[in-house]
């Protein structure tokens, strides 16, 4: 299953970009990173069956194990792509929230978009490591 991170705004050259690249390289599953402009532009239509996850402050808080279980179920059910969408500074609209398969939150705090992107890539690496039985999750 491909993990597709779609984020508004350019990450450029930054410490967060280094973290994103580090974790993206460590993920054994196919990973695609798509950047959209802050305003305008739209999330590309999926080419295959997919699940859409919006990072949203109103979303569910999942443990790393629960997140891994969810990705594993989707993979085992034949989902070809899981999309993780990080919105603009004003978040996602009601229509996008209603259509999403999951609203996902990193706690109740509001996080900077670039840091949220790095945190998401780390959690994707952690989830795939859990599913592979790799010791990363508890070896830290």
C-alpha positions as CSV (number, residue, x, y, z in Angstrom):
1,X,0.0,0.0,0.0
2,X,1.3,3.4,-0.9
3,X,1.5,6.1,1.8
4,X,0.7,9.5,0.1
5,X,1.3,12.6,2.2
6,X,-0.4,15.7,0.7
7,X,0.4,19.0,2.4
8,X,-0.3,22.7,1.8
9,X,2.7,24.9,1.6
10,X,6.3,24.4,0.7
11,X,8.6,22.9,3.2
12,X,11.8,24.2,1.4
13,X,15.1,23.8,3.1
14,X,14.5,23.5,6.8
15,X,15.2,21.3,9.7
16,X,11.6,19.9,9.3
17,X,12.4,19.0,5.7
18,X,15.4,17.1,6.9
19,X,13.2,15.1,9.3
20,X,10.6,14.4,6.6
21,X,13.3,13.2,4.2
22,X,14.9,11.0,6.9
23,X,11.7,9.2,7.8
24,X,10.4,9.0,4.3
25,X,13.7,7.2,3.3
26,X,13.3,4.7,6.2
27,X,9.8,3.6,5.4
28,X,9.8,0.3,3.5
29,X,6.4,0.9,1.9
30,X,6.1,3.1,-1.2
31,X,5.8,6.8,-0.1
32,X,4.7,9.8,-2.2
33,X,5.0,13.4,-1.0
34,X,2.8,16.0,-2.7
35,X,2.9,19.7,-1.9
36,X,0.1,22.0,-2.8
37,X,0.1,25.8,-2.8
38,X,-1.2,27.5,0.4
39,X,-4.3,28.6,-1.5
40,X,-5.8,27.2,-4.7
41,X,-5.0,23.9,-6.2
42,X,-6.8,20.8,-5.2
43,X,-6.0,17.4,-3.9
44,X,-5.4,15.2,-6.9
45,X,-8.0,12.5,-7.6
46,X,-6.9,9.0,-6.6
47,X,-6.0,6.6,-9.4
48,X,-6.7,3.5,-7.2
49,X,-8.9,2.6,-4.3
50,X,-7.8,4.7,-1.3
51,X,-8.5,5.8,2.2
52,X,-8.3,9.5,3.0
53,X,-7.0,10.7,6.4
54,X,-7.3,14.4,7.3
55,X,-5.0,15.7,10.0
56,X,-7.4,17.7,12.0
57,X,-7.5,19.1,15.5
58,X,-11.0,17.6,16.0
59,X,-9.8,14.2,14.9
60,X,-9.3,10.9,16.8
61,X,-6.2,10.4,18.9
62,X,-4.7,7.0,18.2
63,X,-1.8,5.3,19.9
64,X,1.0,4.2,17.6
65,X,-0.2,0.6,17.9
66,X,-3.8,1.6,17.0
67,X,-2.5,3.6,14.0
68,X,-0.4,0.6,12.9
69,X,-3.4,-1.8,13.2
70,X,-5.5,0.6,11.1
71,X,-2.9,0.7,8.3
72,X,-2.4,-3.0,8.5
73,X,-6.2,-3.6,8.1
74,X,-6.4,-1.3,5.1
75,X,-3.4,-3.0,3.5
76,X,-4.8,-6.4,4.1
77,X,-8.2,-5.3,2.8
78,X,-6.6,-4.4,-0.6
79,X,-6.5,-0.6,-0.2
80,X,-3.9,0.6,-2.7
81,X,-3.2,4.0,-1.2
82,X,-3.7,5.8,2.1
83,X,-3.7,9.5,1.7
84,X,-2.8,11.8,4.6
85,X,-3.9,15.4,4.0
86,X,-2.4,18.3,6.0
87,X,-4.6,21.4,5.3
88,X,-3.8,25.1,5.2
89,X,-3.6,27.3,8.2
90,X,-7.4,27.4,8.5
91,X,-7.8,23.6,8.4
92,X,-10.2,21.6,6.3
93,X,-13.7,22.5,5.2
94,X,-16.8,20.7,6.4
95,X,-17.3,18.9,3.1
96,X,-13.7,17.5,3.2
97,X,-14.2,16.3,6.8
98,X,-17.5,14.6,5.9
99,X,-15.9,12.7,3.0
100,X,-12.7,11.6,4.9
101,X,-12.3,8.0,6.1
102,X,-10.6,9.3,9.3
103,X,-9.9,12.6,11.0
104,X,-6.6,12.2,12.9
105,X,-5.2,14.4,15.6
106,X,-1.8,14.6,17.3
107,X,-3.4,15.6,20.6
108,X,-5.3,18.6,21.5
109,X,-2.5,21.1,20.8
110,X,-2.2,23.0,17.6
111,X,1.1,22.1,15.8
112,X,3.0,24.1,13.1
113,X,2.3,22.6,9.7
114,X,5.9,21.8,8.9
115,X,6.4,20.1,12.3
116,X,3.1,18.2,11.8
117,X,4.4,16.9,8.5
118,X,7.6,15.6,10.2
119,X,5.6,14.1,13.0
120,X,3.3,12.3,10.5
121,X,6.2,10.8,8.6
122,X,7.7,9.6,11.9
123,X,4.4,8.0,12.9
124,X,4.1,6.3,9.4
125,X,7.6,4.9,9.8
126,X,6.8,3.8,13.4
127,X,3.5,2.1,12.2
128,X,5.2,0.2,9.4
129,X,8.0,-0.8,11.7
130,X,5.4,-2.2,14.2
131,X,3.8,-4.1,11.4
132,X,7.1,-5.5,10.3
133,X,8.1,-6.6,13.8
134,X,11.0,-4.1,13.8
135,X,12.3,-3.1,17.3
136,X,12.2,0.6,16.5
137,X,8.9,1.2,18.4
138,X,10.2,0.1,21.8
139,X,13.9,0.2,21.4
140,X,14.3,3.9,21.8
